Structure formats: C-alpha cells, structure tokens
C-alpha cells in the first residue's frame, strides 16, 4: 500500500514541476520584448536627437542622432518597436521617414530591407 502512495507523490511532484517550468518559459516570453530587458519607451527616449530628422524628409541628420542610430540598427526589431512606440508617436516621429535615417547617416552596416511594419529600412 505504501508504494502506490509514494508513486502518487512523485508523479504529483513531477507534474507540478513541469507546470512551473512551462509557466517560467511562458512568463519569460512576455517579459522580454524586441529590446530584450530594456523598456521600449525608454529606448525611444534615447532617439530624441533624431526627432526632427524623423519628421522631415529633407532635414539634416545630426551627428549625435547618427551615433545613437548606429547602436540601434544592430537590433532592427528593437528599432522598429521604438519607431512605433507611444513615445515616438507623441514626439511626432513619422516611421515612414524614420526608417530612412540609417541611410541618411551613411551607416554601412545597416539592415537594408528589414521590414518595419508597413515600411522597409533603407
């Protein structure tokens, strides 16, 4: 009689650990976004030097903007999330113009052709 009870406890333990493990994996997926552990809205604030250039096609792109953008293009998924963030929207950033900034900065190692919503990085 003791043996089946031990097996039931072992089985219950394994089931609970499996469920806990799956919840951890699923929870991790929701916690980490396209910018990893970094908050998208805070990442958007870092692109503040690019605001004017992201509103006007012919606006000159500052060196400071290009420096920040060079770091952002290393993770194009994060860059796209930032361009469509509430912070960028509130600042008047136009994503269709903002996707042209890496090219306007002459960043050689940029993800040309990466789909960013309805737009493509140039």
Helices and strands as residue ranges (DSSP letters): H 2-31, H 40-46, G 47-50, H 63-72, H 76-83, H 86-90, H 95-98, H 101-104, E 115-116, E 119-120
